[in-house]
Amino acid sequence: MPVIKYRVVLTDVERKKLITTTSKGSSTAKLIMHAQVLLFADERSSRKLSEKEIASRLSVHFQTVHSIRKTYALLGLDVALGRKKRSTPPVTPKITGDVEAKIIALSCSSPPEGRSRWTLRLLADKVVELRIVESISHETIHRTLKKTN
């Protein structure tokens, strides 16, 4: 039998929380699966199973079971059940504080010759022309100006 590096020893409160999570059925499938892995891996349980046995019972890869055990051992129950929050957004925003300030200043300036006011499309074209950003839509300009009131 391989040596288990990351031990799962659930307290009574944690065990009750996991049993409630798995029995209610109102949680996500991923959350229920993580809870089941921890319940099967609990060393205080009479049903303690190896990682490969847990993986075959729950139809997941044994590395998934190992990762859940490791997360529980190092970071605790809540982190093992939940998802890690992203540190950065999937797409970096085009409008930073500096760019937003330039757009607002431009919209407050006098409009181009022959116009009585700035339109969103004129502002978008001017922002690209001044090389404040590489490209921008009039809707992004709209959201930026609406946010500032």
URNOR-V906910 format. One record per helix or strand. SS is the DSSP state (a for helix, b for strand). FROM is the first residue (numbers start at 1). LEN is the number of residues. If there is no record, write none. Layout:
SS	FROM	LEN
SS	FROM	LEN
This chain:
a	12	13
a	29	13
a	51	8
a	62	14
a	77	5
a	97	12
a	120	10
a	138	11
